[in-house]
Amino acid sequence: MTTQEQLHQWHELAQQLRVDSIRATTIAGSGHPTSSMSAADLIAVLISKYLCYDFDNPHYPNNDRFILSKGHAAPLLYAMYKAAGVITDEELLSLRKLGSRLEGHPTPVLPWVDVATGSLGQGLPIGVGVALAGKYLDQLPYHVWVLLGDSETAEGSVWEAFDHAGHYTLDNLIAIIDVNRLGQRGQTELGWNTQAYATRARAFGWQAIEIDGNNLMEIDQAFSAALSINDRPTVIIARTKKGKGVVALEDLGGWHGKALKPEQEKKAIAELGGERHIIIQVDKPEQAKPATIANSQPLQLPIYEKGAKVATRRAYGDALKALGAARPDVIALDAEVSNSTYTEDFAEAFPERYFEMYIAEQQLVAAAVGLQVRQYKPFASTFAAFLSRAYDFVRMAAISRANIKLVGSHAGVSIGQDGPSQMALEDLAAFQAVWSSTVLYPSDANQTAKLVAQMSDRNGVVYLRTTRESTPVIYGADEEFPIGGSKVVHSSQQDQATVIAAGITLHEALKACDRLKNEDITVRVIDAYSVKPIDVQTLHQAARDTNGNLVVVEDHWSEGGLGAAVLDAFAGTSNTPIYNGPQLRLIKLAVHDMPGSGTPEELLHAAKIDADAIVEAVKSQVRKPIEASAKLYAER
Amino acid sequence: MTTQEQLHQWHELAQQLRVDSIRATTIAGSGHPTSSMSAADLIAVLISKYLCYDFDNPHYPNNDRFILSKGHAAPLLYAMYKAAGVITDEELLSLRKLGSRLEGHPTPVLPWVDVATGSLGQGLPIGVGVALAGKYLDQLPYHVWVLLGDSETAEGSVWEAFDHAGHYTLDNLIAIIDVNRLGQRGQTELGWNTQAYATRARAFGWQAIEIDGNNLMEIDQAFSAALSINDRPTVIIARTKKGKGVVALEDLGGWHGKALKPEQEKKAIAELGGERHIIIQVDKPEQAKPATIANSQPLQLPIYEKGAKVATRRAYGDALKALGAARPDVIALDAEVSNSTYTEDFAEAFPERYFEMYIAEQQLVAAAVGLQVRQYKPFASTFAAFLSRAYDFVRMAAISRANIKLVGSHAGVSIGQDGPSQMALEDLAAFQAVWSSTVLYPSDANQTAKLVAQMSDRNGVVYLRTTRESTPVIYGADEEFPIGGSKVVHSSQQDQATVIAAGITLHEALKACDRLKNEDITVRVIDAYSVKPIDVQTLHQAARDTNGNLVVVEDHWSEGGLGAAVLDAFAGTSNTPIYNGPQLRLIKLAVHDMPGSGTPEELLHAAKIDADAIVEAVKSQVRKPIEASAKLYAER
């Protein structure tokens, strides 16, 4: 039973959260006080009675998790941290200032924030990932609480989350929708039609509870009902007022993302009953033992015979299974194409560590982010082209400092007959432009296995691009391929040019190398399997050794891929050594025209990224000595 | 009433579609016959009785539209074209061959295909766009038919479409879900639970009809019911059997995306009753006059005074409104941030040509693709960071050869306090890596207006990046800014280095230029407002004139942005002229560390992309003459 005393305490706490949300934003001069105020009652009850969380030990396995999906209500989150006694009032008032941990939207620079939010519609799908970990891997009784805004339910990713949470009966997941009716520019699509939300949620297999989200008693009852169900997730659809508690703000337009001016602040705080100094003792979770995770075993990677023809996607599947046998913390996910990515072998061997995400790539990546919150090592795979569906999630994963491994198969025109919709031709560009990412593109099965092994403990967003077609094994199983390195596959003292390739085009480069040898042209061939970070030293050396003649060839659009990475290696930035050598004469071979269907060979040829094109490019370089171009320059 | 005779004819046609789907894939050696066979009855009834389409005149405004969202069932689509008499049997059998119009998944190289499909979950949101055009702009009685697979309903984008179609009461939109139960790797999430599909669809405001999708009578009744409703969209949930009609295939696993071998083909065709040679006369639409579209008026772009401080997003809003007044075919869409992108001015002036897409960026871009099917000129805007949510739709739009204009505001660290989740720092990379795209990044209000004017008739995916902060107007309203050009803002005969910037960093470059002048260092400043295509000639000239000393500065990650575009201008490809000049000594200034919150100035400084950083970079170049580096090279 909720006593009057409790209700009063909760009310006082909620008012403090409102006052502090206003104070922090007014001093910052920007931010979202009204979006914080609507949800203050929900948070007050949550932290007073329901949330089990050890603030001194944020990574404690038994902790509940709280994700503020409506990240713009960050002031409320920070006010909650202050109420929990873990940040000072002084720090609260540093909101949005340079160097403060209290950024405009929450990020994990704060130890209690598991994932960055602020791109709407991401908190719930990530919460699904954490809840999957809790229910199926940790097998611990903790709950995952996600506070959403109403506007963000327009994002399809939210419905991917509703769908998957229902499918996996995540009774440990509780979504709270703060239906304050007003979006950034006016009324949301559904306004206060909480019934519409409830009907939709129920259609996806959820318990849905409609409440007045500014009524503490109703909040209490709803949270209690959420905890008592054990066969499905719960969503609490909380009808609230934006700016609740201050008449000049309450349920009024034009107040989204706007801080109060000092004189407005003063009046508002008075109306809310003034500042308070409540510190809440948030309940710590009861101790419960996580499901025993077996110890790591020695890794026995698959081994391939030189000369055999093996697709790197096949080697990925084999290596992932081997990694799974050695590492109990490795988890695999796939978007209903596991028989193409070959994640199916892992799924068969370790069904308890495999999650089928169906054709929902946003949820796929979000689940990986959620799993790594609990320190698992998630490998998420689909066709490389379809990872583009989750690009915003990848971008945000970087801001979350998440450690996830993404594997995209069927890259490039070399997939052949299926046509351009299935061909990733922008993935190297997209993944390179992710903060602190690693981009790998192996050409051979043994190399793939060695890279997969390194991926598991590599921090950040790590992307592996695999190839559909079978290609010859060219490396011995004992060779090493450190991330950041490259392999000089062919070299001599007389090299006249260097061909830089990766993945499928490396095999074209090797063919071209053989053919050029017959014409007495010797070329160096570099396998740039680590596209980011790229092996700057080896590239510089090659440029120095081969008169600056470089040919880069890639199965990717001309923009942002391997060619761009190589060019970058020769541009001065604070991070790369300066190149000192003969003038660079670089030719980029990449895909320029929209491909259609055809055989892999036909399409590589049509795109001018096959051995023929490489031979031609090298010849054009070695036949045009530096002197000629220098002369041309002098003559202009 | 459906007569027995009709049913027999439809059955014969459906069997022909099955036989032809098998024949085309067997000779191709790959493809998806079984996914085609499940839906053959649906298509047979559709083209025999319901579809109104003039195959001789695919762009006829009154035509119904048919979108094969399950693009892998392309053989069925091509068999339908053969049955309609518009492709020959010979062409049918060219499926998936190099140069054939019949690609593995449909693309608009065929005149009757409006948009490419093959990335699942896109057909319905694009259909929403076409239906918006039909109901609200064309005001014509045509219908939009979309055939979906069951697996693809896991995509959130499908629920964005359900949501928006319900919201806009698109009674001219009919979705058909081919629930054949089997996905690529086994049973789909919902299997044959058609009730689950229906409950969900109804929750989003649709009429939902469950039928046996291999029962011709039930199909007929469902299509008829769909046409008779006038207050909401209809979805027909058709329970079917994959591989229907051939016992060895019917409802069996392991047959996704697999062609029959010739001996299997022979037996299957016999079981289906052999080849048939039916040609259907598809009904042409009744003539109806499109809503009158007013003539274009002279364009009166907004004019800004030099020296005034105006954000380019503000100028975008003004220019879009001006464009809307001049061009009745210009349409605007926004994802619930129109008061930040300033699309709200257009919305207010031309409410009948504005569509609120709420926070659903995939649907935002898909609607734009759908609108351009009907020759409208859609401008879709949101925060640049959130366009990453729709990257797969942009990728597919390029394959669709769609003409859409995307406008992203709030780019870069210079947005300030809101923090990294709101900062686009990868958009230039992502959009450059889209086939045939245009990427524009203005620095000034007059320039923005001139670029917006050019966007409306520019083909392909055209992206404009705008800035949150107000910046000084530096150009007169009479200056021209052709796409593909650049502006040399400052130059002299004595320039020792060139600074290349765009958008917000151009203003930092100009500050640096002034400061360097005080130290007797003269620099050229280039405004590279057209990032793609970039002005290669002007960059080459600058490199030749300034000893190869280039400094590129951009508010973007180091990868794939303006710096990459400039480097590319000096790499040899078939598309760029060869650079002949002094050795390039290029310094890229870009964002390397994850930003937090702060003032725009603080964050530009912290990222080392402000005037201070430019001054330092230029000094490091001009103080390190070429001879020194050449000496270093000789000494190594």
Interface residues (C-beta under 8 A of the other chain):
Chain A: A28 G29 S30 G31 G71 R96 K97 L98 G99 S100 L102 E103 G104 H105 T107 V109 A116 T117 G118 S119 L120 G121 S151 E152 A154 E155 G156 S157 V158 W159 E160 D163 H167 G183 Q184 R185 T188 E189 A196 T199 R200 R202 A203 F204 E336 V337 S338 N339 S340 E344 Y358 I359 A360 E361 Q362 Q363 A385 F386 S388 R389 Y391 D392 R395 M396 A398 I399 Q417 D418 G419 P420 S421 Q422 L425 E426 A429 A430 Q432 A433 V434 W435 S436 K532 R544 W557 S558 E559 G560 G561 G563 A564 A565 L567 D568 A571 G572 T573 S574 N575 I578 N580 G581 Q583 L584 R585 L586 I587 K588 L589 A590 H592 M594 G596 S597 G598 T599 E602 L603 A606 K608 S629 L632 Y633 R636
Chain B: A28 G29 S30 G31 G71 R96 K97 L98 G99 S100 L102 E103 G104 H105 T107 V109 A116 T117 G118 S119 L120 G121 S151 E152 A154 E155 G156 S157 V158 W159 E160 D163 H167 G183 Q184 R185 T188 E189 A196 T199 R200 R202 A203 F204 E336 V337 S338 N339 S340 E344 Y358 I359 A360 E361 Q362 Q363 A385 F386 S388 R389 Y391 D392 R395 M396 A398 I399 Q417 D418 G419 P420 S421 Q422 L425 E426 A429 A430 Q432 A433 V434 W435 S436 K532 R544 W557 S558 E559 G560 G561 G563 A564 A565 L567 D568 A571 G572 T573 S574 N575 I578 N580 G581 P582 Q583 L584 R585 L586 I587 K588 L589 A590 H592 M594 G596 S597 G598 T599 E602 L603 A606 K608 S629 A630 L632 Y633 R636
